[in-house]
Amino acid sequence: MRRAPRSPLRPPSTDRPAFLRLAPRLGLAGAAVGVGVLTFAGAPSTFADTGSTATSTATDATVRLTTPYPALSVEPGADVKLDLEAHAPEPEGVDLSVSGLPDGWKATLRGGGYVIAGLTAAPDTPGKAQLELTVPADAKSGDYPISVKETAPDGTSTVDLKITVAPVVDNGIAVTADFPSLTGGPTDSFAYNLTIANNTPTQQAFNFAGSGPDGWTVTASPQAESRANTVTIDAGATSVVHVTAQPPASVAEGKYPVTVDITGAAGGHGSIQLEAQVTGAAKLEISTADQRLNVSGNADAASRETILVANSGTAPLAKVSFTSTPPAGWNVTFEPATLTNIAAGQTEQVVAVITPGKNALAGDYAISVAASGGSENSSLDLRYTVTTSRSWALVGVGVALIGVVALGFGYRRFGRR
């Protein structure tokens, strides 16, 4: 007896659930089958079995706040920057807050260049923020716990940080100088080359600032651009920075510190102290006591003119001698002829004794006076006016009187004839 063939497209029965129709094939025939309901993204998961129900909140799996480096070491006075990522089960706004901040510390949450208190988070696209911590310069060594909390409509998540303060910490920034100590004069510029090494695992932008004693001008710039004060260095790479220190015009002889501070975008800090040794330089200047260049005297007498000899430099001036170029037949000497030493910033005096020639006529004459000491020289040009002496004036008056008397006598004697 042949069986009737089965229909290849037998419609399934719709009077019972599919999993019950599969029960005989799964070996569940005759068993009481429970009903399970599954939900995702942080909603309650409920399983009913013979009338019992259990509920749990999957907050940790959906609302999550993370940072790549929750435990780190810093030095007192350091600035710390930590990246934060906030996750949520669906795009929504979440709040961020910081707690446990030690006394004197400062915390700032930033995002997109702004100071923030919250952001928008999503499951696939986390919200990103940065926590900036400022450690006081007088912070004591030890561990400091700080918490950052994310509060979302579906739950909360907290990141516990441990900031360890230590006197010396290798923050991955190394700074070296080709020649950390340079010697020059008071008018010289001191130029240094620094090498900055980024020993961190990420590319960073570094900014730098130079400082020196009062009156000094210190500039620092990358080798590629003299007007910039930041440079980006790849992980494990180095970059060269030029530093120039210019002393003030009144700088004294001595050693001067020049400091360059380097700060990375992640908050790491490096510093190097350079030295500028200024050698003193003397500066010789001469002038008349009354600052006038006009001198006068009689042709038959010597004149004494006081000359001021000043050292306006920063080093002593030794063995200053004097010379002159008077007219022919004139004589110029100096008292004293040589100054043994003139201290920096001091002024001495000499007297120039000028004797005109015996046959010098009344009028103006040029005399050059020069001083020299070591490599320093200074000079001034005088105009000497020769005046008629009083004795010659009296002789002239006498001659004139004699002439008058002679004329009078002749007139009386010969005029009556």
C-alpha positions as CSV (number, residue, x, y, z in Angstrom):
1,M,0.0,0.0,0.0
2,R,1.5,3.2,-1.1
3,R,1.7,6.2,1.1
4,A,0.5,9.5,-0.1
5,P,3.5,11.8,-0.8
6,R,4.1,14.7,1.6
7,S,3.5,18.2,0.4
8,P,6.9,19.9,0.0
9,L,5.5,23.3,1.2
10,R,3.6,22.4,4.2
11,P,2.6,25.7,6.0
12,P,3.6,25.8,9.6
13,S,1.0,25.9,12.2
14,T,0.3,29.3,13.8
15,D,-1.6,28.1,16.8
16,R,1.5,27.7,19.0
17,P,4.9,29.3,19.3
18,A,7.7,28.2,17.0
19,F,9.9,27.1,19.9
20,L,7.1,24.8,21.1
21,R,6.8,23.3,17.7
22,L,10.5,22.6,17.8
23,A,10.3,21.0,21.3
24,P,9.8,17.4,20.1
25,R,12.8,17.7,17.9
26,L,14.9,19.1,20.8
27,G,13.8,16.3,23.1
28,L,11.5,18.6,25.1
29,A,8.2,16.8,24.4
30,G,6.0,16.6,27.4
31,A,8.2,19.0,29.4
32,A,7.1,22.3,30.9
33,V,9.0,24.9,28.8
34,G,9.7,28.3,30.4
35,V,9.5,31.6,28.6
36,G,12.6,33.8,28.4
37,V,12.7,37.5,27.5
38,L,16.2,39.2,26.7
39,T,16.9,42.9,26.5
40,F,20.2,44.8,25.7
41,A,21.9,48.1,26.3
42,G,21.5,48.2,30.0
43,A,17.8,47.4,30.2
44,P,16.7,44.8,32.9
45,S,17.1,41.2,31.9
46,T,14.1,39.1,33.1
47,F,13.9,35.3,33.1
48,A,10.6,33.7,34.3
49,D,10.8,30.0,35.3
50,T,7.9,28.4,37.1
51,G,6.7,31.8,38.3
52,S,10.1,33.2,39.6
53,T,11.7,36.6,38.3
54,A,15.3,38.0,38.8
55,T,16.4,41.6,37.8
56,S,19.9,43.1,37.3
57,T,21.2,46.5,35.9
58,A,24.1,46.2,33.5
59,T,25.5,49.6,34.2
60,D,29.2,48.7,34.1
61,A,28.8,47.3,30.6
62,T,27.1,50.4,29.1
63,V,27.9,53.5,31.2
64,R,31.7,53.5,31.3
65,L,34.4,56.2,32.0
66,T,38.0,55.3,31.2
67,T,41.5,56.9,31.0
68,P,44.6,55.2,29.6
69,Y,46.9,56.1,32.6
70,P,45.0,56.0,35.9
71,A,48.2,55.8,38.0
72,L,51.2,58.1,37.4
73,S,54.1,59.9,39.2
74,V,54.8,63.6,39.0
75,E,57.1,66.1,40.6
76,P,55.9,69.0,42.8
77,G,54.7,72.0,40.7
78,A,53.9,69.8,37.7
79,D,50.9,70.1,35.4
80,V,49.1,66.8,34.6
81,K,46.8,66.2,31.6
82,L,44.8,63.0,31.4
83,D,42.6,62.0,28.5
84,L,39.1,60.7,29.4
85,E,36.6,58.7,27.4
86,A,32.9,58.5,28.4
87,H,30.6,55.7,27.0
88,A,26.8,55.5,27.2
89,P,24.2,53.0,25.9
90,E,22.8,55.6,23.5
91,P,23.8,59.1,22.5
92,E,23.0,61.2,25.5
93,G,24.5,63.9,27.7
94,V,26.5,62.8,30.8
95,D,27.9,64.9,33.7
96,L,31.5,64.8,34.8
97,S,32.8,65.7,38.2
98,V,36.0,65.4,40.2
99,S,36.2,64.5,43.9
100,G,38.9,63.9,46.4
101,L,41.1,66.8,45.3
102,P,43.8,67.5,47.9
103,D,44.2,71.0,49.4
104,G,46.0,73.4,47.1
105,W,45.5,71.3,44.0
106,K,43.6,72.5,41.0
107,A,41.5,70.5,38.6
108,T,39.9,71.6,35.3
109,L,37.9,69.5,32.9
110,R,38.3,70.6,29.2
111,G,36.7,69.6,26.0
112,G,36.9,71.3,22.6
113,G,39.0,74.0,24.1
114,Y,36.4,74.9,26.7
115,V,36.0,74.3,30.4
116,I,33.2,71.7,30.7
117,A,31.1,69.9,33.3
118,G,29.6,67.3,30.9
119,L,29.6,66.0,27.4
120,T,27.7,63.8,24.9
121,A,28.6,60.1,25.0
122,A,27.5,57.1,22.8
123,P,28.2,53.4,22.8
124,D,30.3,53.5,19.6
125,T,31.5,57.1,19.7
126,P,32.7,58.0,23.2
127,G,32.7,61.5,24.4
128,K,36.3,62.8,24.9
129,A,37.5,65.2,27.6
130,Q,40.8,66.1,29.3
131,L,41.4,66.4,33.0
132,E,44.1,69.0,33.9
133,L,45.6,68.8,37.4
134,T,47.9,71.4,38.8
135,V,50.2,70.0,41.6
136,P,51.3,72.7,44.1
137,A,55.0,73.4,44.2
138,D,55.1,72.6,47.9
139,A,53.2,69.3,47.6
140,K,54.7,66.6,49.8
141,S,55.8,63.3,48.5
142,G,53.2,60.5,48.6
143,D,50.1,59.0,46.9
144,Y,47.1,61.2,46.3
145,P,43.8,59.4,45.3
146,I,41.4,61.4,43.0
147,S,38.1,60.3,41.5
148,V,36.4,61.3,38.3
149,K,32.7,60.4,38.0
150,E,30.5,60.0,34.9
151,T,26.8,60.4,35.7
152,A,24.4,59.3,32.9
153,P,20.6,58.7,32.9
154,D,21.3,54.9,32.8
155,G,23.9,54.8,35.6
156,T,27.3,56.0,36.8
157,S,30.9,55.1,36.3
158,T,33.9,56.2,38.3
159,V,37.6,56.3,37.5
160,D,39.9,56.2,40.5
161,L,43.2,57.9,39.9
162,K,46.4,57.6,41.9
163,I,48.8,60.5,41.6
164,T,52.2,59.9,43.2
165,V,54.2,62.9,44.0
166,A,58.0,62.3,44.1
167,P,61.0,64.7,44.3
168,V,62.4,63.5,41.0
169,V,60.4,61.8,38.2
170,D,61.5,60.7,34.7
171,N,58.6,62.3,32.7
172,G,60.1,61.3,29.3
173,I,61.4,64.7,28.4
174,A,65.1,65.0,28.1
175,V,66.9,68.3,27.4
176,T,70.6,68.7,26.7
177,A,72.8,71.5,25.5
178,D,75.8,71.3,23.1
179,F,77.7,73.9,25.3
180,P,75.8,74.8,28.5
181,S,78.4,77.5,29.5
182,L,79.6,80.3,27.2
183,T,81.9,83.2,27.7
184,G,81.6,86.6,26.0
185,G,81.9,90.3,26.4
186,P,79.2,92.7,27.7
187,T,78.0,93.5,24.1
188,D,78.0,89.9,22.9
189,S,75.0,87.7,22.4
190,F,75.2,84.2,23.9
191,A,73.7,81.6,21.6
192,Y,73.0,78.0,22.7
193,N,71.7,74.9,20.9
194,L,69.4,72.6,22.9
195,T,68.3,69.1,21.9
196,I,64.8,68.1,23.2
197,A,64.1,64.3,23.2
198,N,60.5,63.0,23.4
199,N,61.0,59.7,25.2
200,T,57.2,59.2,25.6
201,P,55.2,56.7,23.5
202,T,53.1,59.4,21.8
203,Q,53.7,62.4,19.6
204,Q,53.6,65.6,21.5
205,A,53.8,69.4,21.0
206,F,56.3,71.1,23.3
207,N,56.5,74.8,24.2
208,F,59.4,76.5,25.8
209,A,60.2,79.7,27.5
210,G,63.6,81.3,28.4
211,S,64.4,83.5,31.4
212,G,67.4,85.3,32.7
213,P,68.5,88.0,35.2
214,D,66.9,91.4,35.3
215,G,67.6,93.3,32.1
216,W,68.5,90.2,30.1
217,T,66.6,89.3,26.9
218,V,66.2,85.5,26.4
219,T,64.5,84.0,23.4
220,A,64.0,80.4,22.4
221,S,62.7,79.1,19.0
222,P,62.8,75.9,17.0
223,Q,65.6,75.4,14.4
224,A,63.1,75.4,11.6
225,E,61.2,78.6,12.6
226,S,62.8,81.5,14.5
227,R,59.5,83.1,15.3
228,A,57.8,80.0,16.8
229,N,57.8,79.0,20.5
230,T,56.4,75.5,20.0
231,V,57.6,72.4,18.3
232,T,55.9,69.0,17.6
233,I,58.1,65.9,18.2
234,D,57.3,62.3,17.3
235,A,57.5,59.6,19.9
236,G,61.2,58.7,20.4
237,A,62.4,61.5,18.2
238,T,64.4,64.7,18.9
239,S,64.3,68.4,17.9
240,V,66.8,71.3,18.1
241,V,65.9,74.5,19.8
242,H,68.0,77.7,19.5
243,V,68.3,79.9,22.6
244,T,69.8,83.5,22.6
245,A,70.6,85.5,25.7
246,Q,71.4,89.2,25.3
247,P,72.8,91.0,28.4
248,P,72.0,94.7,29.1
249,A,74.4,97.4,28.2
250,S,75.3,98.0,31.9
251,V,76.0,94.4,32.7
252,A,78.9,93.8,35.1
253,E,81.6,91.2,34.9
254,G,80.5,87.8,36.3
255,K,78.5,84.6,35.7
256,Y,74.8,84.7,35.0
257,P,72.2,81.9,34.9
258,V,69.9,81.4,31.9
259,T,67.0,79.0,32.3
260,V,64.9,77.4,29.6
261,D,61.6,75.5,30.6
262,I,60.0,73.0,28.3
263,T,56.4,71.8,28.8
264,G,54.8,68.9,26.8
265,A,51.2,68.8,25.8
266,A,50.6,65.9,28.2
267,G,51.8,67.9,31.1
268,G,55.4,66.7,31.3
269,H,58.0,69.3,32.2
270,G,61.7,69.7,31.6
271,S,64.2,72.4,32.4
272,I,67.8,73.2,31.8
273,Q,70.0,75.9,33.3
274,L,72.6,77.5,31.1
275,E,75.4,79.8,32.1
276,A,76.6,83.1,30.5
277,Q,80.0,84.2,31.8
278,V,80.5,87.9,31.0
279,T,84.1,89.1,30.8
280,G,84.6,92.7,31.7
281,A,85.5,95.3,29.1
282,A,87.0,98.7,29.8
283,K,85.8,101.8,28.0
284,L,88.0,105.0,27.9
285,E,86.5,108.4,27.6
286,I,88.2,111.8,28.0
287,S,86.7,115.3,28.2
288,T,87.5,118.8,29.6
289,A,86.3,119.6,33.1
290,D,83.7,122.1,31.9
291,Q,82.9,120.2,28.8
292,R,84.1,123.1,26.7
293,L,86.7,122.7,23.9
294,N,87.7,126.4,23.8
295,V,91.0,127.2,25.6
296,S,92.7,130.6,25.7
297,G,96.0,132.0,26.9
298,N,98.8,134.4,26.4
299,A,101.6,133.8,23.9
300,D,104.2,134.2,26.6
301,A,102.7,132.1,29.3
302,A,101.7,128.4,29.9
303,S,98.0,127.5,30.4
304,R,96.7,124.6,32.5
305,E,93.7,122.7,31.4
306,T,92.1,119.9,33.5
307,I,91.2,116.7,31.5
308,L,88.8,114.2,32.9
309,V,89.7,110.5,32.2
310,A,86.7,108.2,32.7
311,N,86.4,104.4,32.6
312,S,82.7,103.7,31.8
313,G,83.3,100.0,31.1
314,T,83.0,96.9,33.4
315,A,86.7,96.1,33.8
316,P,89.7,98.0,35.2
317,L,91.7,100.2,32.8
318,A,95.5,100.1,33.4
319,K,98.4,102.3,32.3
320,V,96.7,105.1,30.6
321,S,99.1,107.4,28.8
322,F,98.6,110.7,27.0
323,T,99.9,112.3,23.8
324,S,99.2,115.6,21.9
325,T,99.7,117.2,18.5
326,P,100.3,120.9,19.1
327,P,101.3,123.5,16.5
328,A,105.0,123.8,15.6
329,G,107.0,125.4,18.3
330,W,104.4,124.7,21.0
331,N,104.8,122.4,24.0
332,V,102.2,120.3,25.8
333,T,102.9,118.1,28.8
334,F,100.6,116.2,31.2
335,E,100.6,115.9,35.0
336,P,100.7,113.1,35.7
337,A,102.1,111.6,32.5
338,T,100.5,108.2,33.1
339,L,97.6,106.9,35.2
340,T,98.4,103.5,36.6
341,N,94.8,102.2,37.1
342,I,91.2,103.4,36.6
343,A,88.6,101.2,38.2
344,A,85.4,100.4,36.3
345,G,83.0,103.2,36.6
346,Q,85.6,105.6,38.0
347,T,87.0,109.0,36.7
348,E,90.4,110.4,37.2
349,Q,92.0,113.8,36.4
350,V,95.1,114.9,34.6
351,V,96.3,118.5,33.8
352,A,97.4,119.4,30.3
353,V,100.1,122.2,30.5
354,I,100.0,124.1,27.2
355,T,102.8,126.5,26.3
356,P,102.4,128.5,23.0
357,G,105.4,129.2,20.9
358,K,107.4,132.4,21.6
359,N,106.5,133.9,18.2
360,A,102.8,132.8,18.3
361,L,100.6,135.5,17.0
362,A,97.2,136.3,18.3
363,G,94.5,133.9,16.9
364,D,93.0,130.4,17.1
365,Y,95.1,127.2,17.0
366,A,94.1,123.5,17.0
367,I,95.5,121.1,19.5
368,S,94.6,117.4,19.6
369,V,94.8,115.5,22.9
370,A,94.7,111.7,23.0
371,A,94.6,109.0,25.8
372,S,95.3,105.3,25.4
373,G,95.2,102.3,27.7
374,G,95.4,98.7,26.4
375,S,93.1,98.4,23.4
376,E,91.1,101.5,24.4
377,N,91.6,104.9,22.9
378,S,89.9,108.3,23.2
379,S,90.7,111.8,22.0
380,L,89.4,115.3,21.8
381,D,90.2,118.4,19.7
382,L,90.8,121.7,21.5
383,R,90.8,125.2,20.0
384,Y,93.4,127.3,21.7
385,T,93.1,131.1,21.3
386,V,96.2,133.2,21.8
387,T,95.6,136.6,23.3
388,T,97.9,139.6,23.4
389,S,99.7,139.8,26.7
390,R,99.2,142.7,29.1
391,S,102.9,143.8,29.0
392,W,102.7,144.2,25.3
393,A,99.6,146.3,25.7
394,L,101.4,148.6,28.1
395,V,104.3,148.9,25.7
396,G,101.9,150.0,23.0
397,V,100.3,152.5,25.3
398,G,103.7,153.8,26.2
399,V,104.7,154.2,22.6
400,A,101.5,156.0,21.8
401,L,102.0,158.4,24.7
402,I,105.6,159.1,23.7
403,G,104.3,159.8,20.2
404,V,101.7,162.3,21.5
405,V,104.3,164.0,23.7
406,A,106.7,164.3,20.8
407,L,104.1,165.8,18.6
408,G,103.2,168.3,21.2
409,F,106.7,169.3,21.9
410,G,107.5,169.8,18.2
411,Y,104.4,171.8,17.7
412,R,105.2,174.2,20.5
413,R,108.8,174.6,19.3
414,F,108.4,174.9,15.6
415,G,104.8,176.2,15.5
416,R,105.7,179.7,16.7
417,R,108.0,180.4,13.9
